[in-house]
Structure formats: C-alpha cells, structure tokens
Amino acid sequence: MSLDAYRIQIDKIDDQILELFEKRKLISRMVQKIKKKKGLELDDTERENDILNRLSNKSRKLKREDLDQ
C-alpha cells in the first residue's frame, strides 16, 4: 500500500475520532449540569482514574501512561 493510501486511512480514522470526541463532550456537559444541580463536585479524580484503568485494561496495545496524556 502506498503512503497516500495510509494517509487516507488515517484521515478517515481521525474524522471518526473527532466525531466521538464531540459526542463525548456533549454528554460530559450534560453530566456537569446534573452535578451542578445536585451540588456535587465537578472534578472527580476517582472516576477519571477508573476510566483510564478500564481503558488500559481493555486495550491490547496501549498502556495506562499512553492514555493518560
């Protein structure tokens, strides 16, 4: 496969990642609104660590430090 073909594949993946990030951001804003209404802390380090641990355990190629950047 040529360099251009690989770059096209990367561009398509980047577009998908961007769409997913945008969806995640929208949902995160909804969570923030709920937390504000309930008077909860907006930052949740424990939850962030749980997410990173879950993803690193699920991934076959990425380590925790790769995700925590």
C-alpha positions as CSV (number, residue, x, y, z in Angstrom):
1,M,0.0,0.0,0.0
2,S,1.2,3.5,-0.8
3,L,2.0,6.3,1.6
4,D,-1.0,8.3,0.3
5,A,-3.3,5.3,0.9
6,Y,-2.2,5.0,4.5
7,R,-2.7,8.7,5.0
8,I,-6.2,8.5,3.7
9,Q,-7.0,5.7,6.2
10,I,-5.5,7.8,9.0
11,D,-7.6,10.8,7.9
12,K,-10.8,8.7,8.0
13,I,-9.9,7.4,11.5
14,D,-9.2,10.9,12.7
15,D,-12.6,12.0,11.4
16,Q,-14.3,9.2,13.4
17,I,-12.3,10.1,16.5
18,L,-13.3,13.7,16.2
19,E,-17.0,12.8,15.9
20,L,-16.7,10.6,19.0
21,F,-14.9,13.3,21.0
22,E,-17.6,15.7,20.1
23,K,-20.3,13.3,21.3
24,R,-18.3,12.7,24.5
25,K,-18.0,16.4,25.1
26,L,-21.8,16.8,24.7
27,I,-22.5,14.1,27.2
28,S,-19.9,15.4,29.6
29,R,-21.7,18.8,29.6
30,M,-24.9,17.0,30.5
31,V,-23.2,15.3,33.4
32,Q,-21.8,18.7,34.6
33,K,-25.3,20.2,34.5
34,I,-26.6,17.3,36.6
35,K,-23.7,17.6,39.1
36,K,-24.3,21.4,39.4
37,K,-28.0,20.9,40.1
38,K,-27.1,18.3,42.8
39,G,-24.4,20.4,44.3
40,L,-21.7,17.8,43.5
41,E,-18.0,18.4,42.8
42,L,-17.4,18.8,39.1
43,D,-14.0,17.2,39.2
44,D,-13.9,13.5,40.1
45,T,-10.4,12.2,40.2
46,E,-11.5,8.7,41.2
47,R,-13.8,8.5,38.3
48,E,-11.1,9.7,35.9
49,N,-8.7,7.0,37.3
50,D,-11.4,4.4,36.9
51,I,-11.9,5.3,33.3
52,L,-8.2,5.3,32.5
53,N,-7.7,2.0,34.3
54,R,-10.7,0.4,32.4
55,L,-9.4,1.6,29.1
56,S,-5.9,0.5,29.7
57,N,-7.1,-2.9,30.8
58,K,-9.3,-3.2,27.8
59,S,-6.6,-2.2,25.3
60,R,-4.2,-4.7,23.9
61,K,-1.8,-2.1,22.6
62,L,-1.9,1.0,24.8
63,K,-0.7,1.3,28.4
64,R,-2.1,3.5,31.1
65,E,0.6,6.1,30.5
66,D,-0.3,6.2,26.8
67,L,-3.9,7.1,27.7
68,D,-3.0,9.5,30.5
69,Q,-1.6,12.2,28.2
